[in-house]
């Protein structure tokens, strides 16, 4: 799969977000990178995506002047899953939703409770 195709799937996942989520998102940039860095994946777990920033719930009145938060979706680990195109598209969407949830302030424990682990 070409990077442009992968990026389009990420864009489609973002475009499918409910309006209340779109309205809540603030100071966020979503990018596709080939692989995580050692800093992003120190244990070499092959993470599919990562949220880097200050979640909406953690922002205080002094939150200003920050660079945009980032969601990074990693193409290589997704492709290494060896999924069909339809399953890969679903997995990319799940990754995007998972990381957007972190931006909103939903932690992994709550995502597990919701069945999004």
N, C-alpha and C positions, 0 to 999 in steps of 0.2 A: 504494500500500500504506500502510495506517495504521501509525503508530508501534507500537501495541500488537501488531499482527501481526508486525512486524519483531522486536520484543523477544521474542515467543514463539519465533521461529525461533532466536534467540540462546540462549534458555533450553533449547530442545531440543538444540542442539549441546552445551551444557554438560552436560546430563543424559545424553548419549551417551558421555561420557568414560569410559574404562576405570577400574575401581576403583583401580588403582595410581596413576593420575594424580590422582584425587580425594583419595586418601590423602596424596599429596605436596604438594598445593596448600596454601599457608600465607599468611595475611594478604593476601588478594586480593579485589578488588572489580571486578565486570564491569559496565560501563554502556554505554548506547547514546546517542550524541550525533548531532545532525543533520549537522554538518560539522566537519572538523578546524580548529583555530585555526592562525594563522600560525606560532606556536611549535611546534606539533605537526607541521606540514607546511611547513617554511620554503621549500622549492623548488616548492611548488604542484603536487606530483606526483599529487594526488588519492588519497592513501593510504586504504585501506579500514579499517585498524585500527592501533592502536598499544599497545605495552606500556610502561607508565611505572612504574618501580620498581627494586628491587634483586633480581636473580634469585636463586633458591635456591642456586646455585653460588657466588655472590659474597657471600653472607651469612657473616659471621664470628661469633665468640663474643660480640661486642659489639652484635649486631643485636637491639635492643629499643627500644620506644618509637616506632617508625616508624609513620607513617600507612600504611594498607593500600596495597599496590601496586594499580595500576589497569590494566585492559584496557578500551580504548575502541573500540567498533565504530561506524563512521560510516555512518549510514543513507543520506545524500545520495549519496556516491560509489558505494555499492552500487546504488542505484536508477538512477543515471546510466549504468550498464553496459547497461541495456536488455535484461536477460535475461528468459527465461521464468521463471515462478514456481519451477519445479523447479530450473532452473539457478541462480537467485538464491539459493534455499535452500542449494544445494551450495556456492556461493561464500561465503555467510555462514558456513557450517560450516567451510570451509577457513580463513577469516580468524580465527575463534575458535580453531581448533586451532593455527594459526601463532602467535598471540599467547600462548596457554597454553604452547606450546613455549618461548617466550622466558622466561616466568616460571620454567620448569623449568631454564633455563640453556642451552638449545640456540640457538646463534646462527644468523644467516642463511646463513653458509657451510655449516654442517652441514645446515641445512634444504634447501639447494640440492642437496647430495649425496644427501639422502633423497628428492628430487623434490618438495619442498614450497615451491618458490620462486614 
